[in-house]
Amino acid sequence: MLLPSNFLEKEMRCGFIVSEKRKKIWAIQLELLEKFDEFCKEYGLKYYVFYGALLGAVRHKGFIPWDDDIDVVMLRKDYDKLCEIGPKIFKYPYYFQSPNNADNNLYYTGASLIHEETTYLDTTVKNNVSNHWGIQLDIATLDNVPNNIKMRHRQYKQMKLFSMLYSIHMRKWNSFRFFGKIMKIPCMIFFTLFPVSKAPIYIEQIKRKYHHETCFMIGDCSHGLQFYKNDFEGIVYLDFEYIRIPVPSGYKRILMMLYGNYMDFPSPEQQFISEALLNGYISEPDISYTAYKKIIETHAVSNKVTAQKRQNNYVKNYPEE
């Protein structure tokens, strides 16, 4: 991707300083979106840029200054085709990951297009350095939501409970406070009876439960969000940094449902430097996660050697003075 000459320069946007590192992360996200867009056009798949990136396109004509990722959504038919052919098409440095082709220790239950020459590491997850942990384009599916409100609540509660159990099970013991550690024990027992490798597949089954029914709403069941299906019947293109992106034709109502008065700016206290810093993520646009793994392993060995030296020194029999 050819970047504008000054794109990576540090700058002030909306009173927020966008660092050179954040600009590099933006550039990787845009590169991933470009590759994903080329793929979708070649195979006739429809997608929409969504969530914070959609808000950024409308309010900022680009990234929200204090945000650093792009989310896209697809309807179930297009998403299933993507998951079928994506792993065969994307080649290094790009890697397509979904519950259908991931290792048993997959933490996220959606799909992602990952840049393998970068690092985006969740330090709270068990075995975190053995996954594909590059900067990623997150891809969610929008599924039919039942018209009956009771059925809708039942589906969401089922999804929320199982996702919570899975999330707790996959996180490290020391990432929890006291209550979380208490909750982790029954999760460990549950997943000795239920194969943990099947959990992402089961979560997908909950999402697609009403796939063949006639519904007027669709939703991202993982987050308990629902939208009018007819808001996704068309696509319009909006400016986003130096490109144009596809968004749902009913994006204004969607943004109202997501954020309320979406053109209002949050207070400075709400403008987080990065959600990643709050949740234990490490983001490095210039280091691959495999190289970062070696750094972590070397650091761990070094710490072990240092600890042994200190122990040997502490128990050494020094003569009295």
VMD Tcl script that draws the C-alpha trace (Angstrom):
set ca {
  {0.00 0.00 0.00}
  {1.35 3.43 -1.00}
  {1.01 5.81 1.94}
  {0.81 9.59 1.62}
  {4.28 11.05 2.24}
  {3.38 12.58 5.62}
  {0.97 9.92 6.88}
  {3.30 8.43 9.50}
  {4.21 11.77 11.04}
  {3.13 12.56 14.58}
  {0.24 15.03 14.66}
  {-2.48 16.57 16.80}
  {-6.07 15.57 16.00}
  {-9.04 16.87 17.96}
  {-6.72 17.86 20.81}
  {-5.23 14.35 20.97}
  {-1.60 13.62 20.05}
  {-1.42 10.76 17.53}
  {2.05 9.25 17.86}
  {4.19 7.85 15.07}
  {3.70 4.36 16.50}
  {-0.08 4.70 16.41}
  {0.20 5.92 12.82}
  {2.17 2.77 11.95}
  {-0.59 0.64 13.50}
  {-3.14 2.58 11.43}
  {-1.07 1.89 8.30}
  {-1.07 -1.86 9.04}
  {-4.84 -1.80 9.60}
  {-5.36 -0.02 6.28}
  {-3.10 -2.52 4.53}
  {-5.14 -5.41 5.96}
  {-8.37 -3.72 4.89}
  {-7.00 -3.22 1.37}
  {-6.08 -6.93 1.07}
  {-9.44 -7.97 2.49}
  {-11.26 -5.65 0.09}
  {-9.37 -7.11 -2.90}
  {-10.30 -10.62 -1.76}
  {-14.00 -9.78 -1.29}
  {-14.23 -8.12 -4.72}
  {-12.58 -11.10 -6.41}
  {-14.97 -13.61 -4.80}
  {-18.12 -11.49 -4.81}
  {-18.44 -11.07 -1.04}
  {-20.12 -8.13 0.65}
  {-18.80 -6.56 3.85}
  {-19.27 -3.37 5.84}
  {-16.80 -1.36 7.91}
  {-18.43 -1.12 11.33}
  {-18.27 -0.02 14.98}
  {-15.53 2.51 15.82}
  {-14.19 2.73 12.27}
  {-17.69 3.52 10.98}
  {-18.04 6.22 13.63}
  {-14.59 7.52 12.68}
  {-15.53 7.72 9.00}
  {-18.64 9.79 9.77}
  {-17.25 12.03 12.51}
  {-13.52 12.25 11.64}
  {-13.29 11.07 8.01}
  {-10.73 8.57 9.29}
  {-9.64 6.86 12.49}
  {-10.94 8.14 15.79}
  {-7.67 9.70 17.05}
  {-7.62 7.65 20.27}
  {-8.59 4.39 18.53}
  {-6.33 2.03 16.60}
  {-8.32 -0.75 14.93}
  {-10.81 -1.49 12.15}
  {-13.78 -3.86 12.50}
  {-15.81 -5.22 9.63}
  {-19.04 -7.22 9.64}
  {-20.57 -9.60 7.11}
  {-23.91 -11.30 6.72}
  {-23.87 -15.03 7.44}
  {-23.83 -16.25 3.81}
  {-20.80 -14.14 2.91}
  {-19.04 -14.91 6.19}
  {-19.38 -18.67 5.72}
  {-17.93 -18.45 2.21}
  {-15.05 -16.34 3.56}
  {-14.27 -18.96 6.22}
  {-14.37 -21.71 3.60}
  {-11.95 -20.21 1.09}
  {-10.03 -17.60 3.11}
  {-7.44 -20.02 4.60}
  {-6.55 -21.24 1.10}
  {-6.12 -17.80 -0.44}
  {-4.35 -15.53 2.03}
  {-0.58 -16.08 2.04}
  {2.29 -14.79 4.18}
  {2.54 -12.19 5.64}
  {-1.26 -12.48 5.89}
  {-2.98 -15.23 7.82}
  {-6.72 -15.88 7.96}
  {-7.91 -17.34 11.25}
  {-11.38 -18.52 12.24}
  {-12.87 -21.19 14.52}
  {-12.77 -23.55 11.52}
  {-9.00 -23.49 11.03}
  {-7.59 -22.31 14.37}
  {-5.59 -24.25 16.91}
  {-7.32 -25.57 20.01}
  {-6.17 -22.57 22.03}
  {-8.02 -19.97 19.95}
  {-9.23 -17.29 22.33}
  {-11.41 -15.14 20.06}
  {-14.43 -16.81 18.53}
  {-14.73 -14.66 15.42}
  {-12.56 -14.46 12.30}
  {-9.47 -12.29 11.78}
  {-7.09 -11.36 9.01}
  {-3.69 -11.16 10.71}
  {-0.44 -9.48 9.67}
  {2.24 -11.94 10.77}
  {5.12 -9.45 10.67}
  {3.60 -7.53 13.58}
  {2.59 -8.19 17.20}
  {-0.77 -7.73 18.89}
  {-0.51 -9.83 22.01}
  {-3.03 -10.42 24.77}
  {-0.92 -11.06 27.84}
  {-3.87 -12.32 29.90}
  {-4.47 -15.41 27.73}
  {-2.92 -18.81 28.43}
  {-0.26 -19.92 25.94}
  {-0.54 -16.50 24.34}
  {2.71 -16.65 22.36}
  {1.76 -19.90 20.57}
  {-1.14 -18.33 18.65}
  {-1.13 -16.10 15.57}
  {-0.89 -12.81 17.43}
  {-0.24 -10.14 14.82}
  {-2.14 -6.90 14.34}
  {-5.49 -7.98 12.96}
  {-8.58 -6.93 11.09}
  {-11.51 -8.28 13.12}
  {-14.36 -9.82 11.12}
  {-17.71 -10.43 12.82}
  {-20.89 -11.97 11.48}
  {-24.39 -10.55 11.63}
  {-26.97 -13.29 12.13}
  {-30.74 -13.42 12.19}
  {-32.23 -12.38 15.52}
  {-35.58 -14.03 16.42}
  {-38.64 -11.79 16.25}
  {-39.91 -13.17 19.56}
  {-38.35 -11.16 22.40}
  {-38.30 -14.10 24.85}
  {-36.47 -16.26 22.32}
  {-34.09 -13.35 21.71}
  {-33.29 -13.05 25.41}
  {-32.83 -16.81 25.72}
  {-30.37 -16.86 22.82}
  {-28.36 -13.96 24.22}
  {-28.21 -15.40 27.75}
  {-27.07 -18.75 26.38}
  {-24.42 -17.01 24.29}
  {-23.27 -14.79 27.15}
  {-22.98 -17.65 29.64}
  {-21.00 -19.93 27.36}
  {-18.75 -17.13 26.10}
  {-18.04 -16.06 29.68}
  {-17.12 -19.62 30.72}
  {-14.85 -19.97 27.70}
  {-13.20 -16.59 28.22}
  {-12.51 -17.28 31.90}
  {-11.11 -20.72 31.11}
  {-8.71 -19.37 28.46}
  {-7.24 -16.61 30.65}
  {-4.26 -16.99 32.96}
  {-4.89 -17.58 36.66}
  {-2.86 -14.53 37.70}
  {-4.90 -12.22 35.43}
  {-7.90 -12.51 37.79}
  {-8.69 -10.87 41.08}
  {-10.16 -12.85 43.95}
  {-13.71 -13.23 42.57}
  {-12.43 -14.15 39.10}
  {-10.26 -16.92 40.57}
  {-13.32 -18.33 42.34}
  {-15.22 -18.30 39.03}
  {-12.33 -20.00 37.21}
  {-12.57 -23.18 39.30}
  {-16.04 -24.29 38.02}
  {-14.92 -23.32 34.49}
  {-11.95 -25.67 34.79}
  {-14.29 -28.45 35.95}
  {-16.77 -27.74 33.13}
  {-14.08 -27.92 30.44}
  {-12.78 -31.24 31.73}
  {-16.19 -32.62 30.66}
  {-16.77 -30.48 27.55}
  {-13.92 -30.47 24.96}
  {-12.52 -26.92 24.99}
  {-11.54 -27.24 21.31}
  {-15.25 -27.50 20.44}
  {-16.23 -24.33 22.30}
  {-15.76 -21.83 19.40}
  {-17.74 -24.15 17.11}
  {-20.57 -24.39 19.66}
  {-20.63 -20.60 20.02}
  {-20.99 -20.36 16.22}
  {-23.97 -22.74 16.39}
  {-25.70 -20.47 18.89}
  {-25.16 -17.47 16.59}
  {-26.59 -19.20 13.51}
  {-29.53 -20.81 15.33}
  {-32.15 -18.76 13.44}
  {-30.32 -18.68 10.11}
  {-33.24 -20.17 8.14}
  {-36.01 -18.13 9.77}
  {-37.56 -14.91 8.44}
  {-36.47 -12.14 10.80}
  {-36.60 -8.33 10.56}
  {-33.58 -7.86 12.84}
  {-30.00 -9.06 12.58}
  {-27.35 -8.82 15.25}
  {-23.88 -9.38 16.60}
  {-24.91 -11.95 19.16}
  {-21.46 -11.97 20.78}
  {-22.02 -8.42 22.00}
  {-25.80 -8.53 22.42}
  {-26.38 -5.95 19.67}
  {-29.20 -5.92 17.14}
  {-29.97 -3.82 14.07}
  {-32.68 -3.48 11.42}
  {-31.94 -5.83 8.55}
  {-33.05 -3.34 5.91}
  {-30.30 -0.93 7.00}
  {-27.86 -3.36 5.38}
  {-29.64 -3.74 2.04}
  {-27.34 -1.24 0.33}
  {-23.75 -0.01 0.54}
  {-22.49 3.57 0.46}
  {-18.86 4.69 0.41}
  {-17.40 7.19 2.87}
  {-14.01 8.88 3.08}
  {-11.61 7.26 5.54}
  {-8.12 8.73 5.76}
  {-6.92 8.57 2.13}
  {-9.28 5.78 0.93}
  {-13.03 5.18 0.66}
  {-14.72 2.42 2.64}
  {-18.03 0.52 2.30}
  {-20.59 1.08 5.06}
  {-24.28 0.08 5.44}
  {-26.73 2.37 3.66}
  {-28.59 2.83 6.96}
  {-25.45 3.83 8.85}
  {-27.03 6.87 10.52}
  {-29.68 4.83 12.33}
  {-27.07 2.16 13.14}
  {-24.78 4.75 14.75}
  {-27.70 6.14 16.75}
  {-28.46 2.64 18.04}
  {-24.80 2.08 18.92}
  {-23.71 5.44 20.32}
  {-26.70 7.76 20.70}
  {-25.66 11.30 19.70}
  {-22.71 10.00 17.76}
  {-21.49 13.40 16.49}
  {-20.83 14.58 20.06}
  {-17.22 14.25 21.16}
  {-16.45 12.38 24.41}
  {-14.88 14.27 27.28}
  {-11.05 14.22 27.53}
  {-11.34 11.70 30.39}
  {-13.16 9.30 28.04}
  {-10.59 9.59 25.27}
  {-8.54 6.52 26.14}
  {-4.98 6.38 24.85}
  {-5.72 2.81 23.93}
  {-8.10 0.14 25.10}
  {-5.13 -2.20 24.69}
  {-3.23 -0.54 27.54}
  {-6.18 -1.09 29.86}
  {-6.64 -4.76 28.97}
  {-3.12 -6.15 28.90}
  {-2.36 -5.97 25.17}
  {1.03 -5.41 23.58}
  {0.95 -3.83 20.12}
  {4.12 -3.61 18.01}
  {3.88 -2.68 14.31}
  {7.61 -3.31 13.65}
  {8.14 -6.68 15.39}
  {6.62 -10.01 14.37}
  {4.94 -12.00 17.12}
  {7.37 -14.90 16.48}
  {10.31 -12.55 17.14}
  {8.48 -11.21 20.19}
  {8.08 -14.78 21.41}
  {11.87 -15.21 21.35}
  {12.28 -11.96 23.29}
  {9.84 -13.20 25.95}
  {11.53 -16.62 26.16}
  {15.01 -15.05 26.42}
  {13.77 -12.68 29.12}
  {12.21 -15.57 31.04}
  {15.47 -17.59 30.91}
  {17.47 -14.52 31.96}
  {15.15 -13.94 34.93}
  {15.48 -17.59 35.98}
  {19.29 -17.45 35.85}
  {19.31 -14.19 37.83}
  {16.99 -15.66 40.47}
  {19.24 -18.73 40.81}
  {22.33 -16.53 41.23}
  {20.58 -14.54 43.94}
  {19.56 -17.72 45.72}
  {23.09 -19.13 45.53}
  {24.50 -15.87 46.85}
  {21.98 -15.71 49.70}
  {22.81 -19.19 51.04}
  {26.58 -18.86 50.53}
  {28.52 -19.38 53.75}
  {30.45 -16.12 54.18}
  {32.99 -15.95 57.03}
  {32.27 -13.67 59.97}
  {34.18 -10.38 60.15}
}
mol new
graphics top color blue
foreach p $ca { graphics top sphere $p radius 0.5 }
foreach p [lrange $ca 0 end-1] q [lrange $ca 1 end] { graphics top cylinder $p $q radius 0.2 }
display resetview
